[in-house]
Amino acid sequence: MSKKFKTQHEHDAYVAEKKKNKTIWGVIMASSLGTLIEWYDFYIFGSLAVVLATKFFPADNPTAAFLSTLATFAAGFVVRPFGALFFGRLGDIIGRKYTFLVTLLIMGFSTFLIGCVPSFETIGYAAPVLVLILRLLQGLALGGEYGGAATYVAEYSQPHRRGYWTSWIQTTATAGLFISLIVILVTKTSLTPEEFDSWGWRIPFWISILMVGVSYVIRRNMKESPLFAQAKKEGKTSTNPLKESFGNKLNFKFVLLALFGAVMGQGVIWYTGQFYAMSFMQKVMNIDSAQVDSMMALALFLGTPLFILFGWLSDKVGRKPIMMIGMLIAIIAYRPIYKTMYTAVNIEDKVLAEKGLVEKRTAKAHEKIAGDSLITFHKEKTFTDGTLLKRDSIVHWAAAGPVMTNGKAEAPLIKESITVNPDTRWLLIFLVFVQVVFVTMVYGPIAAFLVEMFPIRIRYTSMSLPYHIGNGIFGGLLPAVATYLVTSGKDAGHAEWYLEGLWYPIIVAAVCLVIGTLYLKTKNKSLEEDHQ
C-alpha cells in the first residue's frame, strides 16, 4: 500500500528524506566496512598477545615476554596521535575520502606483513624490531582512519539524527574485535594445537589482505563529503589546519576539553571492558584462551547493538548525560565485577572430585641441545563443580641431572589453564556484557559529540587528536599498566592483588567525570563554523 500525502510539498519532502537515507546508508556501509577492517587488523595483535609473546620474544622469561608484547601492542596506540595530526591535516586540506583510502592500505599491508615476520628463534632480535615497526605503521594509519570516517558520516547526516548515524561507525571497533576473536577461534578449532602454535596463528593476519581489497574497491567509488566539497569550492578550507587547531586559543581550549572531559574516560572504559577483561581472564584467572575467546565474542555480540541505542538516545537527551552516567556506573561497579569474576573461578575455594586427580610424566629430546631432555610433569584436577585445571611443569634435564644456574636447579616453566563449567561460563559472559554496556554508553555518542565541537575547516584535525590521545595513550596503555599493577600487587602480597590493575581506569575515568560534568554543555551542537 502506497503512502498518501495531503500536499505536493509533503510528497517532495518524503522523497527527499528517502533519498537522503539511501545515500547515508551507502556512506555508512563504505565507511564502516573500512573502519571495521582497520579495527580487525589492529586488534588481531592484541587478541593473539599471549601467542605472540612466545613467537617474537625470548622464551626464557614468559612474564617479561608477555609484558614486552603488551608494550609493543601499546606502541601502536601511542603513535595514533601522530597519525591523527599527519592524516588529519591531509584530510582538512585534500579531503576526507582520499585520506582514509590511504590509511586503509597502510593498515592492511602492515597487518599482512606481521603475519610474515619470522620468529625470534629464526632471526633473533630482528623479529621484535620488525613487529614494532609494523605495529607503529598500524597505529599511524588508525590515527588517520577514525577521524575521517566519523567526520565523513557526520557531514552526511541530518542534524537531528547525527548521533544515530555516527553510532554505526562506533560499532566497528567492537565488531572488529568480535570478528578477530571469531577468526582466531575458527582457526584454532580447524587446526591441532601444535599446528596453530607453529604456523596457524599467522592465518588471521594473512586474511586481512583479502578484506582490505574488498573495502578499497568500495571506498574508491565514494564521493567527497558534501559539506567539505562545498567549503573547498568556496575556498573556505584551511591552508594550515595544525596552526588553526592548536595555535588558536579558543579552539585549543575545546581540544583540551574534549580530551580531559570526555575522551580520556571513554578510552579507559573501552579498553577495560574489552581488552582488559580478556587479558584478566587469560593471564590472571588462567582460563583456557579458546574459552575466553568464545565468551568475549558472545558478550560483544550481545552488546554491540547498544551502541546504536545510546547513539540514538543522545539525539534525544544530549551526548553529555549518557557519557557521564556511563563513566559513573563503571567507576562504581568495576571492583565488584572483577572480584566476582575472580572468585567464581578461584580453585582455592573448590573441592577436588573423587578420582579427580590425574598425573603423568613425559620426556622428549631438547630441540637445540644434544643429549638434553625436556621433562613435562602433567597434572589434571577435576573439581566437584565441573571446573578442570590442567598444569604442565616443564623441566630442562641434562645428562648429569637437572640443569643448574648459580648452583640452583632452573625453575620449571609452568603452563596452566582452567576450563570453567557452563554456569560459571554464563556468569562471566554476563559480567563482561555488563562492562560492554558501560562501553556503549560512553562510546556510542562520542563521534557525534566530537564532530560537533569543531568547525568544518579544521574538524578532521581537531577531533582526531583528542580522540587518539584519549584512546591511544590513556586507553592503549591500560593493558600494560594494569598488568604491571597486578604483578606488583601480587609480589607485594596484597590480599586482593588481582584488583590492583583497576586503579588505573577508575582514577582516569573519575578525573574525566569531574571535568566533563563541570565544563561540558548538555545541549547538542550544530556543525556550523563557529564554536557555540
C-alpha positions as CSV (number, residue, x, y, z in Angstrom):
1,M,0.0,0.0,0.0
2,S,1.5,3.3,-1.1
3,K,1.8,6.2,1.3
4,K,-0.7,9.1,0.8
5,F,0.2,12.7,1.0
6,K,-2.0,15.8,1.6
7,T,0.2,18.2,-0.4
8,Q,2.9,18.0,-3.1
9,H,5.2,19.6,-0.6
10,E,4.8,16.6,1.8
11,H,5.4,14.2,-1.1
12,D,8.6,16.0,-2.1
13,A,9.8,16.1,1.4
14,Y,9.2,12.4,1.8
15,V,11.1,11.6,-1.4
16,A,14.0,13.8,-0.4
17,E,14.1,12.1,3.0
18,K,14.2,8.6,1.4
19,K,16.9,9.7,-0.9
20,K,19.0,11.1,2.0
21,N,18.5,7.9,3.9
22,K,19.6,5.8,0.9
23,T,22.7,8.0,0.5
24,I,23.6,7.9,4.2
25,W,23.3,4.1,4.3
26,G,25.7,3.9,1.4
27,V,28.1,6.2,3.2
28,I,27.8,4.3,6.4
29,M,28.5,0.9,4.7
30,A,31.5,2.2,2.9
31,S,32.9,4.0,5.9
32,S,32.0,1.3,8.4
33,L,33.4,-1.6,6.4
34,G,36.8,0.0,6.0
35,T,36.9,1.1,9.6
36,L,35.8,-2.3,10.8
37,I,38.6,-3.9,8.9
38,E,41.2,-1.5,10.3
39,W,40.0,-2.3,13.8
40,Y,40.2,-6.0,13.0
41,D,43.7,-5.5,11.8
42,F,44.6,-3.5,14.9
43,Y,43.1,-6.0,17.4
44,I,44.3,-9.2,15.9
45,F,47.6,-8.3,17.5
46,G,46.0,-7.8,21.0
47,S,43.8,-10.9,20.7
48,L,46.9,-13.0,20.0
49,A,49.2,-11.3,22.5
50,V,49.6,-14.5,24.6
51,V,50.7,-16.4,21.5
52,L,52.8,-13.6,20.0
53,A,54.8,-13.4,23.3
54,T,56.2,-16.8,22.6
55,K,57.0,-16.1,18.9
56,F,58.7,-12.7,18.8
57,F,60.4,-12.5,22.2
58,P,62.9,-14.7,24.2
59,A,61.1,-17.7,25.8
60,D,63.2,-17.9,28.9
61,N,61.0,-15.4,30.8
62,P,57.3,-15.7,29.9
63,T,56.2,-12.8,32.1
64,A,58.7,-10.4,30.6
65,A,57.8,-11.7,27.1
66,F,54.1,-11.0,27.7
67,L,54.8,-7.6,29.1
68,S,57.0,-6.8,26.1
69,T,54.2,-7.9,23.7
70,L,51.8,-5.7,25.6
71,A,54.3,-2.8,25.3
72,T,54.6,-3.4,21.5
73,F,50.8,-3.5,21.4
74,A,50.6,-0.3,23.3
75,A,53.2,1.3,20.9
76,G,50.6,1.2,18.2
77,F,48.3,3.3,20.4
78,V,51.0,5.7,21.4
79,V,51.7,6.8,17.8
80,R,48.0,7.2,17.0
81,P,48.0,10.9,17.9
82,F,50.8,11.5,15.4
83,G,48.8,9.7,12.7
84,A,45.9,11.9,13.7
85,L,48.0,15.0,13.2
86,F,49.5,13.9,9.9
87,F,46.4,12.4,8.3
88,G,44.0,14.9,9.9
89,R,46.0,17.7,8.3
90,L,45.7,15.9,4.9
91,G,42.0,15.3,5.4
92,D,41.3,19.0,6.1
93,I,43.4,20.1,3.1
94,I,42.9,17.4,0.4
95,G,39.6,15.8,1.5
96,R,38.2,13.1,3.8
97,K,37.8,10.4,1.1
98,Y,41.3,10.2,-0.3
99,T,42.9,10.4,3.2
100,F,41.2,7.4,4.7
101,L,41.7,5.4,1.5
102,V,45.4,5.7,2.1
103,T,45.1,4.8,5.8
104,L,43.2,1.6,4.8
105,L,46.0,0.4,2.5
106,I,48.8,1.2,5.1
107,M,46.9,-0.7,7.8
108,G,46.2,-3.7,5.6
109,F,49.7,-4.3,4.3
110,S,51.2,-3.7,7.8
111,T,48.9,-6.4,9.3
112,F,49.6,-8.8,6.5
113,L,53.4,-8.4,6.9
114,I,53.2,-9.0,10.7
115,G,51.9,-12.5,9.7
116,C,55.0,-13.0,7.6
117,V,57.7,-11.9,10.1
118,P,60.0,-14.9,11.1
119,S,60.0,-15.9,14.8
120,F,62.6,-14.9,17.4
121,E,64.2,-18.4,17.1
122,T,64.8,-17.8,13.4
123,I,66.1,-14.2,13.2
124,G,66.7,-13.2,16.8
125,Y,66.0,-9.7,18.0
126,A,65.3,-8.6,14.4
127,A,61.8,-10.2,14.9
128,P,60.5,-7.9,17.7
129,V,62.1,-4.9,15.9
130,L,60.3,-5.6,12.7
131,V,57.0,-6.3,14.5
132,L,57.4,-3.0,16.4
133,I,57.9,-1.1,13.1
134,L,54.8,-2.6,11.5
135,R,52.9,-2.0,14.7
136,L,53.8,1.7,14.6
137,L,52.6,1.9,11.0
138,Q,49.3,0.3,12.1
139,G,49.0,3.0,14.8
140,L,49.7,5.8,12.4
141,A,47.1,4.5,9.9
142,L,44.4,4.1,12.5
143,G,45.2,7.6,13.8
144,G,44.0,8.9,10.4
145,E,41.2,6.5,9.8
146,Y,38.7,7.0,12.6
147,G,38.5,10.8,12.4
148,G,38.0,10.6,8.7
149,A,35.2,8.1,8.9
150,A,33.4,9.8,11.7
151,T,33.7,13.2,10.1
152,Y,32.6,11.9,6.8
153,V,29.4,10.2,8.1
154,A,28.6,13.2,10.4
155,E,28.8,15.6,7.5
156,Y,26.3,13.5,5.5
157,S,23.9,13.1,8.5
158,Q,20.7,15.0,9.2
159,P,21.3,17.2,12.3
160,H,18.6,15.6,14.4
161,R,19.9,12.0,13.7
162,R,23.7,12.6,13.8
163,G,24.1,10.6,17.0
164,Y,22.2,7.7,15.5
165,W,24.1,7.6,12.2
166,T,27.6,8.1,13.6
167,S,26.9,5.4,16.2
168,W,27.1,2.9,13.3
169,I,30.8,3.9,13.0
170,Q,31.1,3.3,16.7
171,T,30.0,-0.4,16.4
172,T,33.0,-1.1,14.1
173,A,35.6,-1.1,16.9
174,T,33.8,-3.7,18.9
175,A,32.7,-5.6,15.7
176,G,36.4,-5.6,14.6
177,L,37.4,-7.2,17.9
178,F,34.5,-9.6,17.7
179,I,35.4,-10.7,14.2
180,S,39.1,-11.0,15.2
181,L,38.1,-13.4,18.0
182,I,35.8,-15.4,15.7
183,V,38.6,-15.8,13.1
184,I,41.1,-16.9,15.7
185,L,38.5,-19.3,17.2
186,V,37.7,-20.9,13.8
187,T,41.4,-21.1,13.0
188,K,42.2,-22.8,16.4
189,T,39.4,-25.3,16.1
190,S,40.3,-26.1,12.5
191,L,43.9,-27.0,13.4
192,T,45.6,-29.0,16.0
193,P,47.1,-27.1,18.9
194,E,50.6,-27.9,17.5
195,E,49.7,-26.6,14.0
196,F,48.2,-23.4,15.4
197,D,51.2,-22.8,17.6
198,S,53.6,-23.5,14.8
199,W,52.1,-21.5,11.9
200,G,48.3,-21.3,12.2
201,W,48.4,-18.1,14.3
202,R,49.6,-16.3,11.1
203,I,46.4,-17.0,9.2
204,P,44.3,-14.2,10.9
205,F,47.0,-11.7,9.8
206,W,47.0,-13.0,6.2
207,I,43.2,-12.9,5.9
208,S,43.3,-9.2,6.4
209,I,44.7,-8.5,2.9
210,L,41.6,-10.0,1.3
211,M,39.2,-7.9,3.3
212,V,41.3,-4.7,2.6
213,G,41.0,-5.4,-1.1
214,V,37.2,-5.5,-1.0
215,S,37.0,-2.4,1.2
216,Y,39.4,-0.5,-1.1
217,V,37.1,-1.1,-4.1
218,I,34.1,0.1,-2.3
219,R,35.8,3.2,-0.9
220,R,37.4,4.2,-4.2
221,N,33.9,4.8,-5.6
222,M,32.8,7.1,-2.7
223,K,32.1,10.8,-3.3
224,E,33.6,13.5,-1.1
225,S,31.7,14.8,1.9
226,P,29.1,17.4,0.6
227,L,29.9,19.9,3.4
228,F,33.7,19.7,2.8
229,A,33.2,19.7,-1.0
230,Q,31.2,22.9,-0.7
231,A,33.7,24.5,1.6
232,K,36.5,23.6,-0.8
233,K,34.6,25.0,-3.7
234,E,34.1,28.3,-1.8
235,G,37.7,28.5,-0.8
236,K,36.9,28.1,2.9
237,T,39.2,25.2,3.7
238,S,42.2,25.6,5.9
239,T,45.7,26.0,4.5
240,N,47.3,25.3,7.9
241,P,44.9,23.1,9.9
242,L,47.5,22.3,12.6
243,K,48.1,26.0,13.3
244,E,44.4,26.8,13.3
245,S,43.6,23.8,15.5
246,F,46.2,24.2,18.2
247,G,47.6,27.7,17.7
248,N,44.1,29.3,18.2
249,K,43.5,29.6,21.9
250,L,39.7,29.2,21.7
251,N,39.9,26.0,19.5
252,F,42.8,24.6,21.6
253,K,40.6,25.0,24.7
254,F,37.9,22.9,23.1
255,V,40.6,20.3,22.1
256,L,41.6,20.0,25.8
257,L,38.0,19.9,27.0
258,A,37.2,17.1,24.5
259,L,40.2,15.1,25.8
260,F,40.0,15.6,29.5
261,G,36.2,16.0,29.8
262,A,35.1,13.0,27.6
263,V,37.6,11.0,25.6
264,M,40.1,10.2,28.3
265,G,37.5,8.5,30.4
266,Q,35.9,6.9,27.4
267,G,39.2,5.4,26.3
268,V,40.0,3.6,29.6
269,I,36.4,2.3,29.9
270,W,36.5,1.0,26.3
271,Y,39.7,-0.9,26.9
272,T,38.8,-2.1,30.4
273,G,35.5,-3.6,29.2
274,Q,37.0,-5.4,26.3
275,F,40.8,-5.9,26.2
276,Y,41.5,-5.9,29.9
277,A,38.5,-8.2,30.6
278,M,40.0,-10.6,28.1
279,S,43.6,-10.3,29.4
280,F,42.4,-10.6,33.0
281,M,40.6,-13.9,32.3
282,Q,43.6,-15.3,30.4
283,K,46.5,-14.2,32.5
284,V,45.1,-13.6,36.0
285,M,42.4,-16.2,36.1
286,N,44.3,-18.6,33.8
287,I,41.1,-19.6,31.9
288,D,41.8,-21.5,28.6
289,S,42.3,-19.0,25.8
290,A,39.8,-20.6,23.4
291,Q,37.1,-20.5,26.1
292,V,38.0,-16.8,26.8
293,D,37.7,-16.0,23.1
294,S,34.3,-17.7,22.9
295,M,33.0,-15.9,26.0
296,M,34.3,-12.5,24.8
297,A,32.8,-13.0,21.3
298,L,29.3,-13.7,22.7
299,A,29.4,-10.8,25.2
300,L,30.5,-8.4,22.4
301,F,27.9,-9.8,20.0
302,L,25.1,-9.2,22.6
303,G,26.4,-5.7,23.5
304,T,27.1,-4.2,20.1
305,P,23.5,-3.1,19.2
306,L,23.6,-0.9,22.3
307,F,26.0,1.5,20.5
308,I,23.1,2.3,18.2
309,L,20.7,2.6,21.1
310,F,22.8,5.1,23.0
311,G,23.8,7.0,19.8
312,W,20.1,7.4,19.0
313,L,19.3,8.3,22.6
314,S,22.0,11.0,22.6
315,D,20.0,12.7,19.8
316,K,17.1,13.0,22.2
317,V,18.6,13.8,25.6
318,G,22.1,15.0,24.7
319,R,25.5,13.4,24.4
320,K,26.9,14.5,27.8
321,P,24.3,12.9,30.2
322,I,24.7,9.4,28.7
323,M,28.5,9.6,28.6
324,M,28.8,10.9,32.2
325,I,26.3,8.3,33.6
326,G,28.3,5.5,31.9
327,M,31.5,6.7,33.4
328,L,30.0,7.0,36.9
329,I,28.4,3.5,36.9
330,A,31.7,2.0,35.6
331,I,33.8,3.6,38.3
332,I,31.4,2.2,41.0
333,A,31.0,-1.2,39.5
334,Y,34.5,-2.3,38.3
335,R,35.9,-3.7,41.5
336,P,32.7,-5.7,42.5
337,I,32.5,-7.1,38.9
338,Y,36.2,-8.2,38.8
339,K,36.1,-9.6,42.3
340,T,33.1,-11.7,41.4
341,M,34.8,-12.9,38.2
342,Y,38.0,-13.9,40.1
343,T,36.3,-15.7,43.0
344,A,34.0,-17.6,40.6
345,V,37.0,-19.4,39.1
346,N,39.5,-19.4,42.0
347,I,40.4,-23.0,42.5
348,E,41.5,-22.5,46.1
349,D,37.8,-22.4,47.1
350,K,36.9,-25.5,45.2
351,V,36.7,-29.2,46.3
352,L,38.5,-31.9,44.3
353,A,36.2,-34.5,42.9
354,E,36.6,-38.2,43.7
355,K,39.3,-39.6,41.4
356,G,39.7,-36.1,40.1
357,L,43.5,-36.1,40.1
358,V,45.4,-37.4,37.1
359,E,49.2,-37.2,36.8
360,K,51.7,-38.3,34.2
361,R,55.2,-37.6,33.1
362,T,56.6,-37.4,29.6
363,A,60.0,-36.6,28.2
364,K,61.3,-35.5,24.8
365,A,64.7,-34.6,23.4
366,H,65.7,-31.0,23.6
367,E,65.5,-29.5,20.1
368,K,68.7,-27.5,20.4
369,I,70.9,-29.2,22.9
370,A,72.0,-32.7,22.0
371,G,71.8,-35.2,24.9
372,D,69.4,-33.0,27.0
373,S,65.7,-33.5,27.6
374,L,62.6,-31.6,28.4
375,I,60.6,-33.4,31.0
376,T,56.9,-32.4,31.4
377,F,55.0,-33.2,34.6
378,H,51.3,-33.1,33.6
379,K,48.6,-32.7,36.2
380,E,44.8,-32.5,35.7
381,K,42.4,-31.7,38.5
382,T,38.6,-32.0,38.2
383,F,36.6,-30.3,40.9
384,T,33.1,-31.1,42.1
385,D,31.5,-28.2,40.2
386,G,33.0,-29.4,36.9
387,T,35.9,-27.0,36.7
388,L,39.0,-28.5,35.1
389,L,42.6,-27.5,35.9
390,K,45.5,-28.5,33.6
391,R,49.0,-27.8,34.7
392,D,52.3,-28.6,33.0
393,S,55.6,-28.1,34.7
394,I,58.4,-28.4,32.1
395,V,62.0,-29.0,33.4
396,H,65.2,-28.9,31.4
397,W,67.2,-32.1,32.2
398,A,70.8,-32.6,31.2
399,A,72.7,-35.9,31.0
400,A,74.1,-35.2,34.5
401,G,70.8,-34.3,36.0
402,P,68.7,-31.1,36.4
403,V,70.2,-28.0,34.7
404,M,71.8,-25.8,37.3
405,T,72.0,-21.9,37.3
406,N,74.2,-20.3,40.0
407,G,74.2,-23.6,42.0
408,K,70.4,-24.0,41.9
409,A,68.2,-26.0,39.6
410,E,66.5,-24.0,36.9
411,A,62.9,-23.0,37.8
412,P,60.4,-25.1,35.8
413,L,58.3,-23.5,33.1
414,I,54.7,-23.5,34.3
415,K,51.8,-23.7,31.9
416,E,48.3,-23.6,33.5
417,S,44.8,-23.4,32.1
418,I,41.4,-23.7,33.6
419,T,38.2,-24.8,31.8
420,V,35.1,-23.4,33.6
421,N,31.8,-25.2,33.9
422,P,28.7,-23.9,32.0
423,D,27.2,-22.0,34.9
424,T,30.4,-20.1,35.5
425,R,30.8,-19.5,31.8
426,W,27.4,-17.8,31.6
427,L,28.2,-15.7,34.7
428,L,31.5,-14.5,33.1
429,I,29.7,-13.7,29.8
430,F,27.1,-11.7,31.7
431,L,29.8,-9.8,33.7
432,V,31.7,-8.9,30.5
433,F,28.4,-7.9,28.8
434,V,27.7,-5.5,31.7
435,Q,31.1,-3.9,31.1
436,V,30.3,-3.7,27.4
437,V,27.1,-1.8,28.4
438,F,29.4,0.8,30.0
439,V,31.5,0.9,26.8
440,T,28.4,1.6,24.6
441,M,27.2,4.4,26.9
442,V,30.5,6.3,26.7
443,Y,31.5,5.4,23.2
444,G,28.1,5.4,21.3
445,P,27.7,9.2,21.4
446,I,31.4,10.2,21.3
447,A,31.7,10.6,17.5
448,A,28.8,13.0,17.1
449,F,30.0,14.8,20.3
450,L,33.5,15.4,18.8
451,V,32.5,16.4,15.3
452,E,30.0,19.0,16.8
453,M,32.8,20.6,18.8
454,F,34.9,21.8,15.8
455,P,34.3,23.9,12.6
456,I,34.5,22.1,9.2
457,R,37.7,23.7,8.0
458,I,39.7,22.0,10.9
459,R,37.3,19.3,12.0
460,Y,39.3,16.3,10.9
461,T,42.5,17.5,12.6
462,S,40.9,18.9,15.8
463,M,38.7,15.9,16.6
464,S,41.3,13.3,15.7
465,L,43.9,14.4,18.2
466,P,41.9,14.3,21.4
467,Y,40.2,11.1,20.3
468,H,43.5,9.3,19.7
469,I,45.3,10.7,22.8
470,G,42.3,9.6,24.9
471,N,42.1,6.2,23.3
472,G,45.7,5.7,22.1
473,I,47.6,7.0,25.2
474,F,45.2,6.6,28.1
475,G,43.3,3.6,26.7
476,G,46.1,1.9,24.8
477,L,48.5,1.9,27.8
478,L,45.8,0.3,30.0
479,P,46.6,-3.4,29.4
480,A,50.4,-2.9,30.1
481,V,49.9,-0.6,33.1
482,A,47.1,-2.8,34.6
483,T,49.2,-6.0,34.1
484,Y,52.1,-4.3,35.8
485,L,50.0,-3.1,38.8
486,V,48.6,-6.6,39.2
487,T,52.1,-8.2,39.1
488,S,53.4,-5.7,41.6
489,G,50.4,-6.2,43.9
490,K,50.9,-10.0,43.8
491,D,54.7,-9.7,44.5
492,A,53.9,-7.3,47.4
493,G,51.5,-9.8,48.9
494,H,48.3,-7.7,48.7
495,A,45.2,-9.7,49.7
496,E,43.2,-8.5,46.6
497,W,46.2,-8.2,44.3
498,Y,44.1,-9.2,41.3
499,L,42.1,-6.0,41.6
500,E,45.1,-3.6,41.6
501,G,45.1,-3.1,37.8
502,L,41.6,-1.5,38.1
503,W,43.0,1.6,39.9
504,Y,44.3,3.0,36.6
505,P,40.9,3.1,34.7
506,I,39.0,4.1,37.9
507,I,41.2,7.1,38.6
508,V,41.4,8.3,35.0
509,A,37.6,7.9,34.5
510,A,36.9,9.7,37.8
511,V,39.1,12.7,36.8
512,C,37.3,12.8,33.4
513,L,33.9,12.5,35.0
514,V,34.5,15.6,37.2
515,I,35.9,17.8,34.4
516,G,33.1,16.7,31.9
517,T,30.3,17.2,34.4
518,L,31.5,20.7,35.3
519,Y,32.5,22.1,31.9
520,L,30.8,20.2,29.1
521,K,27.5,21.6,27.7
522,T,24.5,19.3,27.8
523,K,22.9,20.6,24.6
524,N,24.0,19.1,21.3
525,K,25.7,21.5,18.9
526,S,25.3,22.1,15.2
527,L,28.0,21.8,12.6
528,E,28.3,25.5,11.9
529,E,31.6,27.1,11.6
530,D,31.9,28.9,14.9
531,H,32.2,27.4,18.4
532,Q,28.9,27.5,20.3
